[in-house]
Amino acid sequence: MGVAMPLVSLLVPILVASPVAVRQSTPPVLRLQPNGQVSVSGKPYKDFRITTGAAGINTPLGRGLSLNGTRGGMLFPDRPEFKLTKSISVSAWLYLRSYHNDGPGAQVLFRGDDRSGADAYSLVIHGNGTVHFAIWDSQGRGMNVQAEVPLQTWVHITSSFDYQTGDLRMWLNGEGVGLARTQYRPVAEMDNRYAPGLGIGNVQNDKGPHNQPMNGAIVDLRLYDRVVEPAEAGYRFIQAQREAP
């Protein structure tokens, strides 16, 4: 486990008085729960590693993962549940301290292996201040949807890929901010010779040639095998105020 990196204290003084009811349905394929537990398909799951440079952290939105922007991540083996080839949704609360200006960006969620361009899906922060949700097929062809994302404040990102229509969508704090369409579909199989897996806060393998760490915190990350919009993905209206560290 890594050493916890400091995160500014945030106040969350206002919550919605009457939240909209959300329909009950199947749980996320993967969830980093606000109580600190990790679940796969609704069941507790412990077969992951938190590497140096990442650590658990308490936030006003719950228990999350803090990353120091140099190394570290929460790393998972490439389970069958993660081999999503149809609809996909990814959501998370993010607090970014800075953008990552080296290499292809800072991963929030990534599935792939150590080969360059051998990826399946990803939610990544680029150095120009944009967040991208992308899918790739078995030939390395892909498409992404993107939007600007701010620093030094809590934001909720929801992104989805609709297998039936090819639509990729993105919402920031509950508002639609991006739409794209593609003919490509996510690849299922990775090459077992190149350490396939899934990473939160970085790529999937801390011993490989790639390092794409985030500088900030991730809370209530969810991966679904269907299209999900912000309300079901855990978004609620907040007013967050930054205090001095």
Buried (B, 14 or more C-beta within 10 A) or exposed (E): EBEEBEBEEBEBEEEEEEEEEEEEEEBBBBBBBBEEEBBBBEEEBEEBEBBBBBBBBEBBBBBBBBBBBEBBBBBBEBBEBBBBBBBBBBBBBBBBBBBBEEEBBBBBBBBBBBBEEBBBBBBBBBBEEBBBBBBBBBEEBBBBBBBEBEBEBBBBBBBBBBBEEBBBBBBBBBEEBBEBEBEBBBBEEBEEEBBBBBBBBBBBBBEBEBBBBBBBBBBBBBBBBBBBBBBBBBBBEBEBEEEEE
